[in-house]
């Protein structure tokens, strides 16, 4: 059984105490002449040095990328793949792609120290160029673009080799150096920092590293936070964190707590993300950290057993997805706020109570505006999350607020999320409905036909969010009819929809065979170029055997090749900056999110995924 993922060399001597000492050690690897001079140049501008590829270096890098794409399609042993990889290795042996392959081979043959040696030999090649350019410390180097991204890849390979050689403190220092050089973290090093911090006995450092990701639903964030709290003995926080992790990623707990045997098979084409090899991948990434904390695996087993109710419906929706435009520039936001404040000042009051006013700011355009008492309660609710208090006490305080103001939507959503994370969807629904009804008491009779509640107004967001969560909870509870009815109401007064309600309504309509409704929802969308609209048309074309199915598929794949690749891929790696609540167009996050939400639907429509894979390949450049 593969039960011990810790390296036997965890007691190896530590060489790097800090990221700075790690960088100094790398510069000390300098050779008399650099083998990458023909491929990488170093230029100093405004006090920092940036790395760039020469035309020859760009050509070699493109050759490697082409080989990687071919390997995904044909396999690593394909003749064309081997020829291209051999060409790169012969010309540029310290290219991070070549180094990564060599390191993996050394580790697979149980030679972790050899893997470290390979990485250091390659880094020595790069260090000579850095030294010649006058780089003396990490602050001198700008590595966020150009050839600097390749240097970050090489550091990630080095960190991996050090970790497998048991040099955990050294690996942690190198990982922190990578983040320092490029905070954008293209190699997803933060997950390693969290794991290594726990394994080296500094769980508080892991929590501090996760602080900026309070809204992230990435598995390493959710499970890392739970593990860190457990390691610190903060049982109340640990229980809350692990329930959140289990709600979003139950397969990860399964991967961490099962007994693995050798010879784990690779997944076959078309298998979903929860297949055996993907689970084993989770085990390899997170297992060492969990096994390093006494009792953590047993605790996770118990938490997972209590969270998975017999017969529970496990139709998963990972979050409310907003796609499209980026945030407005600060000066634009300020101008919008001034305009909105002036409209509210002149607005007609339609109805009000102690906590909120309902205003008509323009003909048939309505806005909620908090009274002073409403603002006090909103601030009290926000303050609960800034205090160090037990979860039970926070829940009690929220419940007391809802007794005072049943229409406090933000407090209702917080309490409903607590129940939904435990898959108590009925309880969440029972909380959300009364809050929505309380806020609807001001609505005019024709609100459902002509009234609008634009999401651009901050005062409308609590009610709109409550509606959106209600739709997703109803769907998760299996009540598709109610979910579609509430979605129809919501889209009537907020057709712009930046909370993913239309996407969920389309998904439910296709799932239930209501193809005409699905097509209508797609045609009415204000963002026709979103991934779910483009690929939704293609899926409808396939199931209806429509004449324009091929044209819809071509349009979707050419617009979103990343989405197509993610759908037909056997392995799915979460992008580091993935947040289901905000997904940019044309990004890897968008592709990953679409696969998470829609791949199950494609699989349930017999033959659709195979058609997508076979016919869509023609439109990949």
Secondary structure, 3 states (H helix, E strand, C coil): CCCCCCCCCCCCCCCCCCHHHHHHHHHCCCCCCCCCCCCEEEEEECCEEEEEECHHHHHHHHHHHHHHHHHHHHCCCCHHHHHHHHHHHHHCCCCHHHHHHHHHHHHHCCCHHHHHHHHHHHHHHHHHHHHHCCCCCHHHEECCCCCHHHHHHHHHHHHHHHHHCCCHHHHHHHHHHHHHHCCCCCCCHHHHHHHHHHHCCCHHHHHHHHHHHCCCCCHHHHHHHHHHHHHCCCHHHHHHHHHHHHHHCHHHHHHHHCCCCCCCCCCCCCCCCCCHHHHHHHHHHHHHHHHCCCCHHHHHHHHHHHHCCCCCCCCCCCCCCCECCCCCCHHHHHHHHHHHHHHHHHCEEEEECCCEEEEEEECCEEEEEECHHHHHHHHHHHHCCCCCCCHHHHHHHHHHHHHHCCCCHHHHHHHHHHHHHCCCHHHHHHHHHHHHHHHHCCCCCCHHHHCECCCCCHHHHHHHHHHHHHHHHHHHCCCHHHHHHHHHHHHHHCCCCCCCHHHHHHHHHHHCCCHHHHHHHHHHCCCCCCHHHHHHHHHHHHHCCCCCHHHHHHHHHHHCHHHHHHHHCCCCCCCCCCCCCCECCCCHHHHHHHHHHHHHHHHHCCCHHHHHHHHHHHHCC
